[in-house]
Amino acid sequence: MVQIFLDTASLSEIEEFVKWGVADGVTTNQKIFLSEGGVDFKQRILDICDLVHGPISVETTKSTVSDLLAEGREYASWHKNVVVKVAMYGDGRGLQVVNQLSKMGIRTNMTVMMTYNQLILAAKAGASYVSLFYNRSKEAGENPLQIIRDYVATAKESGLASRLIVGSIRTPEDVSVSMAAGAHILTVPTKILRQMPSNKRSEETIAEFDKAWQDFLAIKK
């Protein structure tokens, strides 16, 4: 079954969508935390883990292999649901970090990926999750829908266990077409998720049925 992750670090937003029953996990990054202001980073991650009993992606911020490994081990020690996010650096250091963390039994989410090749390399390195940036990939001249289809097919045929997360979502349509293409997981900003239940014709039909019910009650009187 396709999963939905919340692309936020706001506790109030997470609480809102947990009540909807659609929050399978959470993804965070540096920009998301900047929007939260001066919160205590570790405590906010732990608070999120208390709200959502699924994978909580926490992105590394260092630059060398040794520092990234140390940071990843630290994050993973905070809670069993923490997944360490590592960027796909062009020199392969991110792959090295993911491979070593994987051998330590630490779950990883390789992120900032735009191409099919990047996804395959991340999966082979041992990433638990591989994250395709849908709109940024499109802006780079790629075809993200074809990349989703090709990765899902290759993973199935080759036995690659890494689940595909599609992020960089900007419209409800981005969600629907990515799901239809076979994405395992969509990580969705809350402002987009709020738009997804709404349809003008649905609202008109509800109003029509409500009026019909009131008319029916009036007849009974």
C-alpha positions as CSV (number, residue, x, y, z in Angstrom):
1,M,0.0,0.0,0.0
2,V,1.2,3.5,-0.8
3,Q,2.2,5.5,2.2
4,I,2.1,9.3,2.9
5,F,4.8,11.0,4.9
6,L,4.4,14.5,6.3
7,D,7.1,16.9,5.0
8,T,7.2,19.1,8.1
9,A,8.6,19.5,11.6
10,S,5.6,21.4,13.0
11,L,4.0,19.6,16.0
12,S,0.7,21.3,15.4
13,E,0.6,20.2,11.8
14,I,1.6,16.7,12.6
15,E,-1.1,16.4,15.3
16,E,-3.6,17.6,12.7
17,F,-2.9,15.0,10.2
18,V,-2.4,12.2,12.7
19,K,-6.1,12.7,13.5
20,W,-6.8,12.3,9.8
21,G,-5.2,8.8,10.0
22,V,-2.9,9.5,7.0
23,A,0.5,10.1,8.6
24,D,2.7,7.0,8.0
25,G,5.9,8.9,8.7
26,V,7.6,12.3,8.7
27,T,10.5,13.7,6.7
28,T,12.5,16.7,7.8
29,N,15.4,18.7,6.4
30,Q,17.4,21.9,7.1
31,K,14.9,24.2,5.4
32,I,12.0,22.7,7.3
33,F,13.8,23.3,10.6
34,L,14.7,26.9,9.7
35,S,10.9,27.6,9.3
36,E,10.4,26.3,12.8
37,G,12.6,28.9,14.3
38,G,14.8,28.4,17.4
39,V,13.4,25.0,18.6
40,D,15.6,22.4,20.3
41,F,16.5,20.1,17.5
42,K,16.8,16.8,19.3
43,Q,13.8,17.4,21.5
44,R,11.6,18.3,18.5
45,I,12.7,15.0,16.8
46,L,11.8,13.1,19.9
47,D,8.4,14.9,20.1
48,I,7.7,14.0,16.5
49,C,8.6,10.3,17.3
50,D,6.0,10.4,20.1
51,L,3.3,11.6,17.7
52,V,4.0,9.4,14.6
53,H,4.9,5.7,15.1
54,G,6.6,5.4,11.7
55,P,9.9,6.4,10.1
56,I,11.1,9.9,11.0
57,S,13.8,11.1,8.6
58,V,16.5,13.3,10.1
59,E,19.0,14.9,7.6
60,T,22.7,15.0,8.2
61,T,24.4,18.4,7.9
62,K,28.2,17.6,8.0
63,S,30.4,17.3,4.9
64,T,33.2,14.7,5.5
65,V,32.6,11.0,5.6
66,S,33.8,10.6,9.1
67,D,31.6,13.5,10.4
68,L,28.6,12.3,8.5
69,L,29.0,8.8,10.0
70,A,29.3,10.2,13.5
71,E,26.3,12.4,13.0
72,G,24.3,9.6,11.5
73,R,25.1,7.3,14.5
74,E,24.1,10.1,16.9
75,Y,20.7,10.6,15.3
76,A,20.0,6.9,15.1
77,S,20.7,6.6,18.9
78,W,17.9,9.0,19.7
79,H,15.0,6.8,18.8
80,K,14.3,3.5,17.1
81,N,12.1,5.2,14.5
82,V,14.8,7.7,13.3
83,V,16.0,7.2,9.7
84,V,19.2,9.0,8.8
85,K,19.0,11.1,5.7
86,V,22.1,11.4,3.6
87,A,22.5,13.5,0.5
88,M,23.7,12.1,-2.9
89,Y,27.0,13.9,-3.2
90,G,28.5,13.9,-6.7
91,D,31.8,12.5,-5.4
92,G,30.2,9.3,-4.0
93,R,30.8,10.2,-0.3
94,G,27.1,9.9,0.5
95,L,27.0,6.4,-0.9
96,Q,30.0,5.5,1.2
97,V,28.2,6.8,4.3
98,V,24.9,5.0,3.5
99,N,26.8,1.8,2.9
100,Q,28.6,1.9,6.2
101,L,25.5,3.0,8.2
102,S,23.6,0.2,6.5
103,K,26.2,-2.3,7.6
104,M,25.8,-1.0,11.2
105,G,22.1,-1.8,11.0
106,I,21.1,1.9,10.8
107,R,18.2,2.8,8.4
108,T,19.0,5.4,5.9
109,N,17.1,7.7,3.4
110,M,19.3,8.8,0.5
111,T,18.0,12.2,-0.6
112,V,18.3,15.0,-3.1
113,M,18.2,12.7,-6.1
114,M,17.1,13.7,-9.6
115,T,17.9,10.7,-11.8
116,Y,17.3,7.0,-12.2
117,N,21.0,6.3,-12.0
118,Q,21.2,8.0,-8.6
119,L,18.3,5.9,-7.2
120,I,19.8,2.6,-8.4
121,L,23.2,3.5,-6.9
122,A,21.6,4.4,-3.6
123,A,19.6,1.2,-3.5
124,K,22.7,-0.9,-4.2
125,A,24.6,1.0,-1.5
126,G,22.0,-0.2,1.0
127,A,19.7,2.7,1.5
128,S,16.4,1.8,3.2
129,Y,14.7,4.6,1.3
130,V,15.6,6.5,-1.9
131,S,14.2,10.0,-2.4
132,L,13.4,11.4,-5.8
133,F,12.8,15.2,-5.9
134,Y,9.9,15.3,-8.3
135,N,9.7,18.9,-9.4
136,R,13.4,19.6,-9.0
137,S,14.1,16.6,-11.2
138,K,11.7,18.0,-13.8
139,E,13.4,21.4,-13.7
140,A,16.7,19.6,-14.3
141,G,15.3,18.3,-17.6
142,E,14.5,14.8,-16.4
143,N,11.1,12.9,-16.6
144,P,10.3,12.1,-13.0
145,L,7.2,10.0,-13.9
146,Q,9.3,7.7,-16.1
147,I,12.0,7.6,-13.5
148,I,9.4,6.4,-10.9
149,R,8.1,3.7,-13.3
150,D,11.6,2.5,-14.2
151,Y,12.9,2.4,-10.6
152,V,9.8,0.5,-9.3
153,A,10.1,-2.0,-12.2
154,T,13.8,-2.5,-11.7
155,A,13.5,-2.8,-7.9
156,K,10.9,-5.5,-8.4
157,E,12.8,-7.4,-11.0
158,S,16.2,-7.2,-9.3
159,G,15.0,-7.6,-5.7
160,L,16.2,-4.2,-4.5
161,A,14.6,-3.5,-1.1
162,S,14.9,0.3,-1.1
163,R,11.5,1.9,-1.0
164,L,11.0,4.9,-3.3
165,I,10.0,8.2,-1.6
166,V,8.8,11.0,-4.0
167,G,9.2,14.5,-2.6
168,S,9.4,18.1,-4.0
169,I,5.7,18.0,-4.2
170,R,4.0,21.3,-5.1
171,T,0.4,20.4,-6.2
172,P,-2.2,17.7,-5.4
173,E,-1.7,16.5,-9.0
174,D,1.9,15.8,-8.3
175,V,0.8,13.4,-5.6
176,S,-1.8,11.7,-7.8
177,V,0.4,11.2,-10.8
178,S,3.3,9.9,-8.7
179,M,1.1,7.4,-6.9
180,A,-0.3,6.2,-10.2
181,A,3.2,5.8,-11.6
182,G,3.9,3.4,-8.7
183,A,5.7,5.5,-6.0
184,H,5.9,3.6,-2.7
185,I,5.8,6.7,-0.6
186,L,4.8,10.4,-1.1
187,T,6.2,13.0,1.3
188,V,3.8,15.8,1.1
189,P,3.9,19.4,2.5
190,T,0.9,20.0,4.8
191,K,-0.4,22.9,2.7
192,I,-0.8,20.4,-0.3
193,L,-2.2,17.7,1.9
194,R,-4.9,20.1,3.1
195,Q,-6.0,20.6,-0.5
196,M,-6.4,17.0,-1.3
197,P,-9.8,16.2,0.2
198,S,-11.5,19.2,-1.4
199,N,-13.5,19.1,-4.6
200,K,-16.1,21.6,-5.6
201,R,-18.5,18.9,-6.9
202,S,-18.2,17.0,-3.7
203,E,-19.1,20.0,-1.6
204,E,-22.1,20.8,-3.9
205,T,-23.3,17.2,-3.6
206,I,-23.1,17.3,0.2
207,A,-25.1,20.5,0.2
208,E,-27.7,18.9,-2.1
209,F,-28.1,15.8,0.1
210,D,-28.3,18.0,3.3
211,K,-31.1,20.0,1.7
212,A,-32.9,16.8,0.6
213,W,-32.7,15.5,4.2
214,Q,-34.2,18.7,5.6
215,D,-37.0,18.5,3.0
216,F,-37.6,14.9,4.0
217,L,-37.9,15.9,7.7
218,A,-40.3,18.6,6.8
219,I,-42.6,16.1,5.0
220,K,-42.7,13.9,8.1
221,K,-44.0,16.9,10.2
